[in-house]
Amino acid sequence: QVQLVESGGGLVQAGGSLRLSCAASGSIFGINVMGWYRQAPGKQRELVAAISSGDSTNYADSVKGRFTISRGNGQNTVYLQMNSLKPEDTGVYYCNAQQHAILNYWGQGTQVTVSS
């Protein structure tokens, strides 16, 4: 089992920045991708950004150039630096870890609210 704990959400004005953190613990061997998803009210959960164990990254078109995903030391922590935030970035942000290419784990979610 893998446990994911997120932190760093909050309320920010449009144009501001936030940094989300996700720490993985437990049986973390074999985690090959970590990422961030978000879910806005009334919408489906969507991929925001992901990073592989080889540091390849993937971003949603809507956040390219504004958000940056990165790993911490030891590969069991992932960050999402969010700049130039827009009201449409509002939602619950979930950390995700994929293990052995078949198992998916989710964090509890952290609220990000961007006011206009």
C-alpha positions as CSV (number, residue, x, y, z in Angstrom):
1,Q,0.0,0.0,0.0
2,V,1.1,3.5,-0.7
3,Q,-0.1,6.5,1.2
4,L,-0.1,10.0,-0.3
5,V,-0.4,13.2,1.7
6,E,-0.9,16.5,0.0
7,S,-0.4,20.0,1.3
8,G,-0.2,23.6,0.1
9,G,-3.7,24.4,-1.1
10,G,-5.5,27.6,-0.2
11,L,-7.1,30.8,-1.4
12,V,-5.3,33.1,-3.8
13,Q,-6.1,36.0,-6.0
14,A,-5.9,35.6,-9.8
15,G,-2.4,36.1,-10.9
16,G,-1.0,34.7,-7.7
17,S,1.0,31.5,-7.0
18,L,0.7,28.4,-4.9
19,R,2.9,25.4,-4.4
20,L,1.4,22.0,-3.8
21,S,3.4,19.1,-2.2
22,C,2.7,15.4,-2.1
23,A,4.6,12.9,0.0
24,A,4.4,9.2,-0.7
25,S,5.0,6.7,2.1
26,G,4.6,3.0,2.6
27,S,5.5,0.4,0.0
28,I,6.8,3.0,-2.5
29,F,9.0,0.6,-4.5
30,G,7.9,0.5,-8.1
31,I,6.1,3.8,-8.3
32,N,6.8,4.8,-11.9
33,V,4.6,7.9,-12.4
34,M,3.4,10.6,-10.0
35,G,1.0,13.3,-10.9
36,W,-1.6,15.9,-10.0
37,Y,-5.3,15.8,-11.1
38,R,-8.0,18.3,-10.3
39,Q,-11.7,18.3,-10.1
40,A,-13.9,21.4,-10.4
41,P,-17.5,21.4,-9.1
42,G,-19.7,19.5,-11.6
43,K,-16.8,18.4,-13.7
44,Q,-14.8,15.3,-14.2
45,R,-11.4,14.8,-12.7
46,E,-8.7,15.8,-15.1
47,L,-4.9,15.4,-15.4
48,V,-3.0,18.5,-14.6
49,A,0.6,17.3,-14.7
50,A,2.6,14.1,-14.3
51,I,6.2,13.1,-14.0
52,S,7.8,9.8,-14.6
53,S,10.6,8.1,-12.7
54,G,12.8,9.1,-15.6
55,D,11.7,12.8,-15.1
56,S,9.6,12.9,-18.3
57,T,6.7,15.4,-17.8
58,N,3.3,15.8,-19.2
59,Y,1.0,18.8,-18.8
60,A,-2.6,19.7,-19.6
61,D,-2.7,22.3,-22.4
62,S,-4.5,24.7,-20.0
63,V,-1.6,24.9,-17.6
64,K,1.5,24.7,-19.9
65,G,3.8,27.6,-19.2
66,R,2.2,28.3,-15.9
67,F,2.6,25.1,-13.8
68,T,5.7,23.1,-13.2
69,I,5.8,19.6,-11.7
70,S,9.0,18.4,-10.1
71,R,10.4,15.7,-7.8
72,G,12.1,16.2,-4.4
73,N,15.1,14.2,-3.2
74,G,14.5,10.5,-2.9
75,Q,11.8,10.5,-5.6
76,N,9.0,10.0,-3.1
77,T,7.9,13.6,-3.0
78,V,6.4,15.6,-5.9
79,Y,5.6,19.3,-6.1
80,L,3.4,21.4,-8.3
81,Q,4.4,25.0,-8.6
82,M,1.4,27.0,-9.9
83,N,2.0,30.5,-11.2
84,S,-0.3,33.0,-12.9
85,L,-3.3,31.3,-11.4
86,K,-6.7,31.8,-13.0
87,P,-10.2,31.4,-11.5
88,E,-10.7,28.4,-13.8
89,D,-7.8,26.6,-11.9
90,T,-10.1,26.4,-8.9
91,G,-10.8,22.9,-7.8
92,V,-9.8,20.0,-5.5
93,Y,-6.3,18.9,-6.5
94,Y,-5.4,15.2,-6.0
95,C,-2.0,13.6,-5.9
96,N,-1.8,10.3,-7.8
97,A,0.8,7.6,-7.9
98,Q,1.0,4.7,-10.3
99,Q,2.8,1.6,-9.2
100,H,4.1,-1.2,-11.4
101,A,2.0,0.4,-14.2
102,I,-1.2,-1.2,-12.8
103,L,-1.9,0.2,-9.4
104,N,-3.3,3.7,-8.7
105,Y,-3.2,5.5,-5.4
106,W,-4.8,8.8,-4.6
107,G,-4.4,11.4,-1.9
108,Q,-7.2,12.9,0.0
109,G,-7.2,16.1,-2.1
110,T,-6.4,19.7,-1.3
111,Q,-8.6,22.7,-2.2
112,V,-7.3,25.4,-4.4
113,T,-9.5,28.5,-4.8
114,V,-8.6,31.3,-7.1
115,S,-10.6,34.5,-6.8
116,S,-11.1,37.0,-9.6
